[in-house]
Amino acid sequence: MRDTHEPAPVTARVNGRTESAAVAPRTTLADYLRHGLGLTGTHLGCEHGVCGACTVLLDGNPVRSCLTLAVQAHGREVRTVEGLAAPDGTMHPLQERFWRHQALQCGFCTPGFLMAALAAVDEEPDMSRDRIRERLSGNVCRCTGYQPIVDAVEGFSADRAAEHAGEDR
Amino acid sequence: MKLPAFAYHRADSLADAVDALAVHGPEARVLGGGQSLLPLMALRMSVPEVLVDISTAADLRHHEVHDGGVTVGAAVTTRTLETDPGVHPLIRSCLARIGHVEIRTRGTVCGSLAHADPAAELPALLLAVEGSVELVAAHGSRVVPAAEFVAGPYTTSIDDGELVAAATLPAIAASAGWSVREIARRSGDFALVGVICVLDVDRSRRCHDARVVLFGVAATAVRATAAEEALLGEIVDGLSVEQAAELAFTGVDVLGDLHGSAEYRRRAGARLVAAALDEAADRAHDTTTSRAAARA
């Protein structure tokens, strides 16, 4: 058993890179990403699991990084918004869609929406608009009124479907 | 709101977890998915000195479907059970209403039971299917039936040193119909009023088993016994459903809060119960008639 403040080891794949650190057990995954790794794209709004801004993918599944301890990411794969664009800065097709539909204004909630939407479309490629709203209901946006966000995700989903149809031919 | 400091123990098995709980006694809390515990800690409503993390304990990460029911290990997430097509649709329908996908990905079934939020779906489901939990401590284990498990809001019969190692959600009769309904301000919110119904009817729609569980309205999830008794032996039709719905809150100490008054919860709840009974009776009737047709 460790003393209260004694750091615990964590080794995780973050956006394809292996990262190792010793963190205080109370460090959330969000704070480790932001302060430990400098990945400040993951935003913290409420810090108790309500707003969705801190959503990241853990082993491909969307989670609240404010309600996951950094030590709980040990041995696992983390993907953050920084892991979306290509190394040369080319936007991910989902980011492209958000840009084209003006699915953001201040941008604070956007990283969480992108990660939640990416996981949703991966799981359910043929979502209705209602289903998209349902899947993104854990994320709060105070600028857009959600309409363009749903447009963007719907567009991205259609792009994906078209790509797959192309592959099948 | 950062978390208060604590010591962290990653348990690699049930035995390891209960040993750690035995050492630390009331200072320790079990960390499953952390989707209820970590917010409470962030808000300083819970300040444990030690967290025993069971989320990666190999022997707690399994669930087993048996005869339509399911036994769920302590580290099994809500999302894992929700997405298993072998799990009964009543259970899956309840699980899909818990928080959001992101919460269900980490949150555990047993953790939600142990947390015993009066507005949560799982304690209500445990009552509706007359399930049980297995409590394990270093010195032994015991099985507690649903009716004896939750004692009050966020209060259960779990003793210091014990953890919910598994929960069993038994099958409902193959001929029974079911319904899960709730009223919430937004998708994913806790229910202002929720109901789970299980109804078994014969071919003439005469009811021979009725379970009506209300949640989000009182200090704990409760069986609406007056409504259940009113339906037993009766033909389930518009009239008997209406009578049962009107009786649903008899003897229930309904609490109001800023999201909805007690009066609102009673009135909206009665309509919700009526709709749920209708749906459950239709499902039961469909099952019963299609079985009869299959035999003919």
Interface residues (C-beta under 8 A of the other chain):
Chain A: M1 R2 D3 T4 H5 E6 A8 A24 P25 R26 T28 D31 E47 H48 G49 G52 T55 L58 N61 P62 V63 R64 C66 L67 T68 L69 V71 Q72 H74 A116 A119 A120 R133 E134 R135 S137 G138
Chain B: M1 K2 L3 P4 A5 F6 A7 Y8 H9 R10 A20 V23 L31 G34 Q35 L38 P39 A42 L43 E49 V50 L51 D53 S55 T56 R79 G99 H100 V101 E102 I103 T105 R106 R186 S187 G188
